[in-house]
Every structure is written in structure tokens, then in C-alpha cells.
Amino acid sequence: MSRILNAIVAVCPDLGIGRNGDLPWNPVRLNNEFKHFRKMTSTPSVEGKQNVVIMGRKTWFSIPEKNRPLNNRINIVLSRELKAPPAGAHYLAADFSSALRLVDVELADRADQVWVIGGSSLYKEMMESPGTRRLFVTQILKQFECDTFLPEISPDKYRQLTEFPGVSKELQEENGIQYRFEVYESI
Ligand SMILES: NC(=O)c1ccc[n+]([C@@H]2O[C@H](COP(=O)([O-])OP(=O)(O)OC[C@H]3O[C@@H](n4cnc5c(N)ncnc54)[C@H](OP(=O)(O)O)[C@@H]3O)[C@@H](O)[C@H]2O)c1
């Protein structure tokens, strides 16, 4: 079944997304940016269904325990090593295509949108997958030290959309950090 794949990520100017298993700007919190993440990933387009979030094992454990699983979303964790879903996660998959198969077969009746929420290798795999892909990128306009990165968004493969329903075009600022919401779609 062909479905749109969505990814959502917040990146520093050097495409950094993480440091020491946390967000680069930790301990600064960007609450409105987090609200954007929550709204985009948890709002299904079909009433009665739930969106799916797919993430790597390290991203799962980077979420504070009290916030796991991400509520109102079906949480799938990817790992080659784990034999069972980590406590609180709904499903475990051994690779990205198994996760998508799980969504399309076992979860077909109750799953709506698919959201890849990190980290690096999953974003890369999603960005190189066939079919329509949308990247919801928060460009953080301040550099922090990073050890984990998003692959380059190639202008040959992705075009930036001028607007997208529910995504503000205004410059945002929280705790002295400016950022912008951007949406890219595969060409
Ligand atoms: N800025 C943002 O928007 C954002 C978003 C997400 C994460 N982050 C940050 O990014 C960092 C975590 O990302 P990361 O790239 O280091 O790790 P990650 O992708 O979250 O987790 C890596 C692990 O996930 C499993 N995995 C990944 N791809 C897989 C695949 N295709 N098939 C099977 N298993 C797969 C493997 O687990 P096993 O080793 O168990 O096999 C791998 O070691 C943290 O610092 C986090 O805060 C930032």
C-alpha cells in the first residue's frame, strides 16, 4: 500500500539534531516547538484512527520516562538487538520495512498517518524511501554543539512548500532562541 511518509525534526544550522542522547539545546526547553511536534504527530486525518510514530531505540530512551509512550499515538520502536518492545512501547520492529508492514497489515484498521521521529539513520532511510515523503523541519536559528545529524535535504529530491495547513510561517522565539517551521515534500 502506498502511503505518505512524514518525518518531523528540529535541526541546528549545521543539521545537528542531538547531543549526548538529548536535544542539542538541552536544558533549554522549547515548549511551543514541542507543542508543534505533538499537534502534528498526534492529529489523525481520520476520526477514530491514531497516528503512528516510528523511532529508533535511542530516540525512545531520550523521551523522559513519564512521557513514554507518546500519548494518543501508536509507538513503534526499531531495534536489531531488543527481543521485546521496551517497557511502555506498543510494538518493536527489526527494521523500517517491517515497521511499515506492521502498519499496513496488522494495524491497518486503526492506524492513520505514519510519522518518523528520529534518529539519524531512520531519517536517512525515510528520506531515501520510495513514494511521497514530507519533512516537517524546525530550523533552529542558533548553533549548539551536536553529535547526531540529519542527512542533507537535497534540493534535487525535495522542494520546500510555501505553506502547509496548521504550520505557522511566522518567525518563532522562545527563551531567546529563534526558529522557523518549514515543510518539504519529495519531488
Ligand atoms: N532534534 C530532533 O528533532 C530529534 C529527533 C529525534 C532524536 N533526536 C536526538 O537524536 C539522538 C538519538 O538519535 P540516534 O540517531 O543517535 O539514534 P536512534 O536512531 O534513535 O537509535 C539508534 C538505534 O535504533 C535502532 N535502529 C535505528 N535504525 C534502525 C533500523 N533501520 N532497523 C533496526 N533498528 C534500527 C538501533 O537499535 P539497536 O542498537 O537496539 O539495534 C540503533 O542502534 C538523541 O540525542 C535524541 O535526542 C533529536
The ligand as an SDF file (V2000), in Angstrom:
LIG
                    3D

 48 52  0  0  0  0  0  0  0  0999 V2000
   16.0990   17.2100   17.1140 N   0  0  0  0  0  0  0  0  0  0  0  0
   15.1980   16.2810   16.8980 C   0  0  0  0  0  0  0  0  0  0  0  0
   14.1490   16.5460   16.3200 O   0  0  0  0  0  0  0  0  0  0  0  0
   15.4660   14.8660   17.3330 C   0  0  0  0  0  0  0  0  0  0  0  0
   14.5870   13.8360   16.9970 C   0  0  0  0  0  0  0  0  0  0  0  0
   14.8980   12.5430   17.4050 C   0  0  0  0  0  0  0  0  0  0  0  0
   16.0590   12.2920   18.1180 C   0  0  0  0  0  0  0  0  0  0  0  0
   16.8780   13.3270   18.4230 N   0  0  0  0  0  0  0  0  0  0  0  0
   18.1400   13.0950   19.1340 C   0  0  0  0  0  0  0  0  0  0  0  0
   18.8940   12.1550   18.3750 O   0  0  0  0  0  0  0  0  0  0  0  0
   19.6100   11.3000   19.2660 C   0  0  0  0  0  0  0  0  0  0  0  0
   19.1490    9.8630   19.0480 C   0  0  0  0  0  0  0  0  0  0  0  0
   19.2600    9.5290   17.6700 O   0  0  0  0  0  0  0  0  0  0  0  0
   20.3400    8.4740   17.1220 P   0  0  0  0  0  0  0  0  0  0  0  0
   20.4580    8.7050   15.6510 O   0  0  0  0  0  0  0  0  0  0  0  0
   21.5710    8.5620   17.9470 O   0  0  0  0  0  0  0  0  0  0  0  0
   19.6640    7.0760   17.4690 O   0  0  0  0  0  0  0  0  0  0  0  0
   18.2870    6.3800   17.0490 P   0  0  0  0  0  0  0  0  0  0  0  0
   18.1460    6.2980   15.5690 O   0  0  0  0  0  0  0  0  0  0  0  0
   17.1570    6.9660   17.7980 O   0  0  0  0  0  0  0  0  0  0  0  0
   18.5430    4.9430   17.6580 O   0  0  0  0  0  0  0  0  0  0  0  0
   19.5490    4.1540   17.0910 C   0  0  0  0  0  0  0  0  0  0  0  0
   19.1880    2.7150   17.3610 C   0  0  0  0  0  0  0  0  0  0  0  0
   17.8810    2.4530   16.8420 O   0  0  0  0  0  0  0  0  0  0  0  0
   17.8620    1.1930   16.2250 C   0  0  0  0  0  0  0  0  0  0  0  0
   17.6790    1.3950   14.7880 N   0  0  0  0  0  0  0  0  0  0  0  0
   17.8600    2.5450   14.0740 C   0  0  0  0  0  0  0  0  0  0  0  0
   17.5650    2.3450   12.7800 N   0  0  0  0  0  0  0  0  0  0  0  0
   17.1790    1.0530   12.6890 C   0  0  0  0  0  0  0  0  0  0  0  0
   16.7420    0.2330   11.6120 C   0  0  0  0  0  0  0  0  0  0  0  0
   16.6300    0.7160   10.3570 N   0  0  0  0  0  0  0  0  0  0  0  0
   16.4220   -1.0500   11.8730 N   0  0  0  0  0  0  0  0  0  0  0  0
   16.5140   -1.5630   13.1350 C   0  0  0  0  0  0  0  0  0  0  0  0
   16.9290   -0.8390   14.1970 N   0  0  0  0  0  0  0  0  0  0  0  0
   17.2440    0.4410   13.9580 C   0  0  0  0  0  0  0  0  0  0  0  0
   19.1810    0.5230   16.5720 C   0  0  0  0  0  0  0  0  0  0  0  0
   18.9440   -0.0430   17.8600 O   0  0  0  0  0  0  0  0  0  0  0  0
   19.7660   -1.3040   18.4420 P   0  0  0  0  0  0  0  0  0  0  0  0
   21.1440   -0.7820   18.7340 O   0  0  0  0  0  0  0  0  0  0  0  0
   18.9790   -1.6820   19.6720 O   0  0  0  0  0  0  0  0  0  0  0  0
   19.7520   -2.3690   17.3800 O   0  0  0  0  0  0  0  0  0  0  0  0
   20.1160    1.7200   16.6810 C   0  0  0  0  0  0  0  0  0  0  0  0
   21.2630    1.4760   17.4670 O   0  0  0  0  0  0  0  0  0  0  0  0
   19.3170   11.8100   20.6590 C   0  0  0  0  0  0  0  0  0  0  0  0
   20.3240   12.7660   21.0020 O   0  0  0  0  0  0  0  0  0  0  0  0
   17.9830   12.4920   20.5100 C   0  0  0  0  0  0  0  0  0  0  0  0
   17.7640   13.4940   21.4910 O   0  0  0  0  0  0  0  0  0  0  0  0
   16.6060   14.5940   18.0560 C   0  0  0  0  0  0  0  0  0  0  0  0
  1  2  1  0
  2  3  2  0
  2  4  1  0
  4  5  1  0
  4 48  2  0
  5  6  2  0
  6  7  1  0
  7  8  2  0
  8  9  1  0
  8 48  1  0
  9 10  1  0
  9 46  1  0
 10 11  1  0
 11 12  1  0
 11 44  1  0
 12 13  1  0
 13 14  1  0
 14 15  2  0
 14 16  1  0
 14 17  1  0
 17 18  1  0
 18 19  2  0
 18 20  1  0
 18 21  1  0
 21 22  1  0
 22 23  1  0
 23 24  1  0
 23 42  1  0
 24 25  1  0
 25 26  1  0
 25 36  1  0
 26 27  1  0
 26 35  1  0
 27 28  2  0
 28 29  1  0
 29 30  1  0
 29 35  2  0
 30 31  1  0
 30 32  2  0
 32 33  1  0
 33 34  2  0
 34 35  1  0
 36 37  1  0
 36 42  1  0
 37 38  1  0
 38 39  2  0
 38 40  1  0
 38 41  1  0
 42 43  1  0
 44 45  1  0
 44 46  1  0
 46 47  1  0
M  CHG  2   8   1  16  -1
M  END
$$$$
